[in-house]
Amino acid sequence: MNELVSARPDKLRSHAARFHGGARAALRLVLDFALPPLCPSCREPLNDGAGLCAPCWSKLSFIEPPYCARLGIPFVYDPGPGLLSMEAISNPPAYDRARAAVRYDDIARTLVQGFKYSDRLELAPMMGRWMARAGRELLADADALVPVPLHWRRQWTRRFNQSAALAGAISAICNVPVAHGLKRVRATPQQVGRSKTERADNVQGAFRVPAEHKADIAGRRVVLIDDVLTSGATVDACSRALLRAGAAHIDVLVFARVVAPARAPI
């Protein structure tokens, strides 16, 4: 009898979950019919109800080989496998490899800003799919995805961490777990408008893996997840903190990266 009584709440919760799930699906159908989905970039109606419209898709610049084996910076011609860019040779980063899905152009900027500043969380699965494709060689041997953290005050203001949302979307695709052991221990001003040197100084000492989280990092191959890579100062500072915590290997995967018009390998 006690077993029947104790099982009843679970059964009721199961029925309630199915009811709410069905109600949400029905609501989505009604909304899709009454309010056709819009392109997240230009806000024009979509014919198939997903992704970008054809004109915006054609303008999005995916990063494909050939690119620098270390930094993922695209080359203007194919120099052969394993070649490095001038940046990778003259100023090697703390991390091992970096990959990005797209160039940070007008379309990518609109997507990132809408996602980050306008609570467009529905963009995370689409952006995460593109990132998983771009970073498949990094994810194949990864033990954990580590999102670049926000300081608690900024996350409270923004209400979510865009890097963590992207990490969750990628984790659902590649089944690599998300580890939240990296913390931002010092609030830093925005990086926008700062030089490369100023960006590096701005995030110096801003990240740390607390002692209680070092077991989640030590000896593991981790992939840092962020939305945009500009100078690389933030992911470099994060990588140094992860190395101090004993990470065995660190790669970086971002949605978009700033790329100069032309790059030549050495």
C-alpha positions in Angstrom: 0.0 0.0 0.0 2.8 2.4 0.9 4.5 1.6 -2.3 1.3 2.5 -4.3 0.9 5.7 -2.4 4.6 6.7 -2.9 4.4 5.9 -6.6 1.3 8.0 -7.2 3.1 11.4 -7.1 5.7 10.2 -9.6 2.9 9.0 -11.9 1.0 12.3 -11.6 4.2 14.2 -12.3 4.8 12.1 -15.4 1.2 12.7 -16.6 1.7 16.5 -15.9 5.0 16.6 -17.8 3.4 14.9 -20.8 0.5 17.3 -20.7 2.7 20.3 -20.5 5.0 19.0 -23.3 1.9 18.5 -25.5 0.6 21.9 -24.7 3.9 23.5 -25.6 4.1 21.7 -28.9 0.5 22.8 -29.7 1.3 26.4 -28.8 4.4 26.3 -31.0 2.2 25.1 -33.9 -0.3 27.9 -33.3 2.5 30.5 -33.1 4.2 29.2 -36.3 0.9 29.5 -38.1 -0.1 32.9 -36.7 3.4 34.4 -36.6 5.7 32.9 -39.3 9.3 32.5 -38.2 11.7 35.2 -39.2 15.3 35.2 -40.3 17.3 36.0 -37.2 19.5 38.3 -39.2 17.2 40.4 -41.4 13.9 39.6 -39.8 12.3 38.6 -43.1 9.8 35.6 -43.1 11.4 32.2 -43.6 9.9 29.7 -46.0 11.1 26.6 -44.3 10.9 27.9 -40.7 14.6 27.4 -39.7 18.0 28.9 -40.1 18.7 32.0 -42.2 17.0 33.3 -45.3 18.7 32.6 -48.6 20.2 36.1 -49.0 21.7 36.2 -45.5 22.9 32.6 -45.8 24.8 33.6 -49.0 26.5 36.4 -47.2 27.6 34.4 -44.2 31.3 33.5 -44.5 32.1 30.1 -43.1 35.8 29.4 -42.3 37.0 26.4 -44.3 40.5 25.0 -45.0 43.1 26.1 -45.8 43.8 27.8 -42.4 46.6 28.0 -39.9 46.9 24.7 -38.1 47.4 26.5 -34.7 45.1 29.6 -34.8 42.6 28.6 -37.5 43.2 31.9 -39.4 42.2 31.3 -43.0 44.9 31.5 -45.7 44.4 33.0 -49.2 45.9 29.9 -50.8 46.6 26.3 -49.7 50.3 26.1 -48.6 50.0 22.4 -47.6 49.2 20.7 -44.3 50.5 21.9 -41.0 51.6 25.4 -42.0 51.4 28.1 -39.5 50.5 31.8 -39.8 52.9 34.6 -38.9 50.8 35.3 -35.8 51.2 31.7 -34.5 54.9 31.8 -35.0 55.7 35.3 -33.6 53.2 35.2 -30.7 52.1 31.6 -29.9 49.1 31.4 -27.5 48.8 29.5 -24.3 46.2 27.2 -25.9 47.0 24.5 -28.5 44.5 25.1 -31.4 41.7 27.5 -32.2 38.8 27.0 -34.6 35.9 29.3 -35.5 32.7 28.6 -37.5 32.4 31.9 -39.4 34.2 35.2 -40.0 32.9 38.1 -37.8 31.3 39.9 -40.6 28.0 41.9 -40.8 25.7 38.8 -40.6 27.7 37.1 -37.9 27.8 40.4 -35.9 24.0 40.6 -36.1 23.6 37.0 -34.9 26.0 37.5 -32.0 24.6 40.8 -30.8 21.0 39.5 -31.0 22.0 36.3 -29.1 24.0 38.1 -26.5 22.2 41.4 -25.9 18.6 40.7 -27.0 18.0 37.3 -25.2 17.8 35.4 -28.5 18.6 32.1 -26.8 16.8 30.3 -29.6 19.9 31.0 -31.8 22.1 28.8 -29.6 21.3 25.4 -31.2 21.9 26.8 -34.7 25.2 28.5 -33.8 26.2 25.4 -31.8 25.7 23.1 -34.8 27.9 25.3 -36.9 30.6 25.4 -34.1 30.4 21.6 -33.7 31.1 21.2 -37.4 34.0 23.6 -37.4 35.5 22.0 -34.3 34.9 18.4 -35.0 38.7 17.6 -34.8 38.9 19.3 -31.4 35.8 17.7 -30.0 36.8 14.2 -31.1 39.3 13.8 -28.3 37.9 16.3 -25.8 37.0 15.4 -22.2 35.1 18.5 -21.3 33.8 21.8 -22.7 34.6 24.8 -20.6 32.6 28.0 -21.3 34.4 31.3 -20.8 32.8 32.6 -17.6 31.2 36.0 -16.9 31.7 37.8 -13.6 28.6 37.2 -11.4 27.6 40.8 -11.6 27.6 40.9 -15.4 25.8 37.5 -15.6 23.1 38.8 -13.1 22.6 41.8 -15.4 22.5 39.8 -18.7 20.7 36.9 -17.0 22.6 34.2 -18.9 26.1 33.4 -20.1 26.2 33.2 -23.9 29.3 30.9 -23.9 27.6 28.5 -21.5 24.5 28.4 -23.7 26.7 27.6 -26.8 28.6 24.9 -24.8 25.3 23.3 -23.8 24.2 23.2 -27.5 27.5 21.7 -28.6 27.4 19.2 -25.7 24.0 17.9 -26.9 25.5 17.2 -30.3 28.9 15.7 -29.4 28.1 14.2 -26.0 31.1 15.9 -24.4 30.1 17.1 -20.9 30.3 20.8 -19.9 32.5 21.7 -16.9 31.9 25.0 -15.1 35.1 24.9 -13.0 36.6 28.1 -14.6 35.6 31.2 -12.8 36.0 34.9 -13.5 37.2 36.2 -10.1 37.7 39.9 -11.1 35.2 42.1 -12.9 36.7 43.6 -16.0 35.6 46.5 -18.2 34.4 45.6 -21.7 37.1 44.7 -24.2 35.5 46.6 -27.1 37.6 49.6 -28.3 40.8 48.4 -26.6 44.1 47.7 -28.3 45.6 44.2 -28.2 47.9 45.1 -25.4 45.1 46.8 -23.4 42.9 43.8 -23.9 45.6 41.5 -22.5 46.2 43.8 -19.5 42.5 44.1 -18.9 42.0 40.3 -18.3 45.3 39.7 -16.5 44.5 37.6 -13.4 40.8 37.7 -14.1 40.3 33.9 -14.2 40.9 31.1 -11.8 40.0 27.5 -11.2 39.0 27.2 -7.5 40.6 24.4 -5.5 37.2 22.5 -5.3 37.0 22.4 -9.1 40.6 21.4 -10.0 39.6 17.7 -10.1 37.3 18.6 -13.0 40.2 20.1 -15.0 43.4 18.3 -14.0 44.7 15.9 -16.6 41.8 16.5 -19.0 41.6 17.7 -22.6 39.4 20.7 -22.5 37.8 22.8 -25.2 37.2 26.5 -24.3 33.9 27.8 -25.7 33.2 31.5 -26.5 31.2 33.5 -28.9 33.8 35.7 -30.6 37.5 35.7 -30.8 39.1 39.1 -31.5 42.6 39.5 -30.2 42.6 36.2 -28.3 43.4 37.9 -25.0 40.4 36.5 -23.1 40.8 32.9 -24.2 44.6 33.1 -23.6 44.0 34.3 -20.0 41.5 31.5 -19.5 43.9 29.0 -20.9 46.7 30.0 -18.5 44.3 29.6 -15.6 43.3 26.1 -16.9 47.0 25.2 -17.3 47.7 26.3 -13.7 44.9 23.9 -12.7 46.6 21.0 -14.5 44.7 20.8 -17.8 46.5 18.4 -20.1 45.5 20.0 -23.4 43.5 23.2 -24.3 41.8 24.0 -27.5 39.5 27.0 -28.3 36.2 26.9 -30.3 34.3 30.0 -31.0 31.3 30.9 -33.2 33.1 33.8 -35.0 36.5 35.3 -35.2 37.8 38.6 -36.5 39.9 38.0 -39.6 42.0 40.5 -41.5 41.3 40.8 -45.3 44.3 38.6 -46.4 46.6 36.3 -44.6 49.7 34.6 -45.9 51.3 31.5 -44.3 55.0 31.1 -43.6 
